[in-house]
């Protein structure tokens, strides 16, 4: 589960050491623009969960990266495929080829939209309202879901605007994103909250699963709850909510 992915400069040891205290589900060691070329080093032998190649524009790049990762894993005595890939899509070509990228390799566990570079490539202004990235957002979510993987949203870059952050995050969730990158620890709590199920949603999910079990015991083919038929999509959503409850709270609301 990656509700929040917090960027930290990859050449600041003090920040990296304390990264796990900042509340984000994932810490991204930024080794691209935040680190000069002479300070970069190979990371695969240290077995990160995921690497994030930038400005991915097609399947060939992912396949080339994956093949190189396999060589490094072999030399380091690591099982091939241990380290996964989360492509950062931040060009017009990358957005148009998002399905191709998402399905390029078994290492790919999600795709991630980089809004700032994308709008620069589109020759348009990046705004808080985000109309200029609406198509890119929906295209990435569709591609990801079609491949059975997750899509992650671009950061909200105004560190001071918490109301704007919440609005932008809620909109991203409504489109189907599984989480959102953040560039400030101050944004972590709001993004975590938005992408977490509420107590009411958790309670309803438990009620759905209880109703399903009761229906099985009674041999019912059609099950209803609160006057509404429980069909497969409702059960699937309830299962997803309970999986998130377990991941976040350890089943704390399970009674």
Secondary structure, DSSP 8 states (H G I E B T S, - for coil): --SEEEEEETT-HHHHHTGGGS--SEEEEE-STTS-GGG----GGG--SEE--SS--SHHHHHHHHHHHHHHHHHTT--TT-SEEEEEE-SHHHHHTHHHHHTS-TTEEEEEE-HHHHHHHTT----SS-GGGHHHHHHHHHHHHHTT-EEEE-----SS-HHHHHHHHHHHHHHT-SEEEESSGGGHHHHHHHTS--HHHHHHHHHHHHHHHHHHHHT-SS-EETTEE--HHHHHHHHHHHHHHHHHHSSTT--
